Amino acid sequence: MTLHLYGGGRSRAVMPKWYMAEKQIDYNLINLDMRGRQHKQPDYLKINPFGKLPGLVDDSTGITLFESGAILLYIAEHYGQESKSPNDRALISQWIAFANATLSPAIFVQTVRERDFEGIMDVLNKLYETSNYLVGERWTAADCAVCAYLAYIPIFAKDANLNHWPHVKRQTEETLNNTHYKAIMT
Ligand SMILES: N[C@@H](CCC(=O)N[C@@H](CS)C(=O)NCC(=O)O)C(=O)O
């Protein structure tokens, strides 16, 4: 086993975990006890000096990585057999950055949610009206990143009524019912 993913509790390890489950990529999961501050111990700080999860080590290339988006992109590029087209790869990277930098605060942070949530849902709903996929004709790391956050809406944005955005609602429900997603969330 060459890939070692450090996660813990409900950390943002969800995205790489779901991606690897979906693509049947073998890896070793190391769950750190955040309450016991294992993610602040010297051994883990060598992987992420900021002491945050997730982190990744790939023995086959010798890289250590932090930031869930960078980890997801790395796994997709090296193990996911996604598109080789530079434009598709740029688009996948765009959606992962959008998920972490724009969508995530619009779900988790109340002040941002009040300002941005509806506008973001309007755009996503329109995109999902014509396709289930954000890049090309198949599920990619872009869909993993965006849908992993959409699945948090029922928990963190309880007041949002997804009936206003039926195509976003469909994606959210499909994620919550996805066998691999459910398996990594248990
Ligand atoms: N932008 C980072 C966020 C990392 C992050 O804040 N992780 C949280 C768990 S979701 C964490 O490690 N919190 C513990 C701490 O900050 O001490 C990413 O996407 O990886």
The ligand as an SDF file (V2000), in Angstrom:
LIG
                    3D

 20 19  0  0  0  0  0  0  0  0999 V2000
   -8.5250   24.1220    3.9250 N   0  0  0  0  0  0  0  0  0  0  0  0
   -8.1330   22.9530    4.6710 C   0  0  0  0  0  0  0  0  0  0  0  0
   -8.9050   22.9450    5.9790 C   0  0  0  0  0  0  0  0  0  0  0  0
   -8.2740   21.9640    6.9400 C   0  0  0  0  0  0  0  0  0  0  0  0
   -8.9900   22.0060    8.2740 C   0  0  0  0  0  0  0  0  0  0  0  0
   -9.3510   23.0730    8.8060 O   0  0  0  0  0  0  0  0  0  0  0  0
   -9.1710   20.8140    8.8510 N   0  0  0  0  0  0  0  0  0  0  0  0
   -9.8400   20.7090   10.1150 C   0  0  0  0  0  0  0  0  0  0  0  0
  -10.7350   19.4890   10.1090 C   0  0  0  0  0  0  0  0  0  0  0  0
  -12.0030   19.6520    8.9030 S   0  0  0  0  0  0  0  0  0  0  0  0
   -8.8130   20.5240   11.2130 C   0  0  0  0  0  0  0  0  0  0  0  0
   -7.8310   19.8560   11.0430 O   0  0  0  0  0  0  0  0  0  0  0  0
   -9.0920   21.1220   12.3750 N   0  0  0  0  0  0  0  0  0  0  0  0
   -8.2930   20.9470   13.5300 C   0  0  0  0  0  0  0  0  0  0  0  0
   -7.5090   22.1480   13.9070 C   0  0  0  0  0  0  0  0  0  0  0  0
   -7.5500   23.1740   13.2020 O   0  0  0  0  0  0  0  0  0  0  0  0
   -6.8670   22.0700   14.9540 O   0  0  0  0  0  0  0  0  0  0  0  0
   -8.4320   21.6840    3.8420 C   0  0  0  0  0  0  0  0  0  0  0  0
   -9.3510   21.7400    3.0010 O   0  0  0  0  0  0  0  0  0  0  0  0
   -7.7380   20.6700    4.0180 O   0  0  0  0  0  0  0  0  0  0  0  0
  1  2  1  0
  2  3  1  0
  2 18  1  0
  3  4  1  0
  4  5  1  0
  5  6  2  0
  5  7  1  0
  7  8  1  0
  8  9  1  0
  8 11  1  0
  9 10  1  0
 11 12  2  0
 11 13  1  0
 13 14  1  0
 14 15  1  0
 15 16  2  0
 15 17  1  0
 18 19  2  0
 18 20  1  0
M  END
$$$$
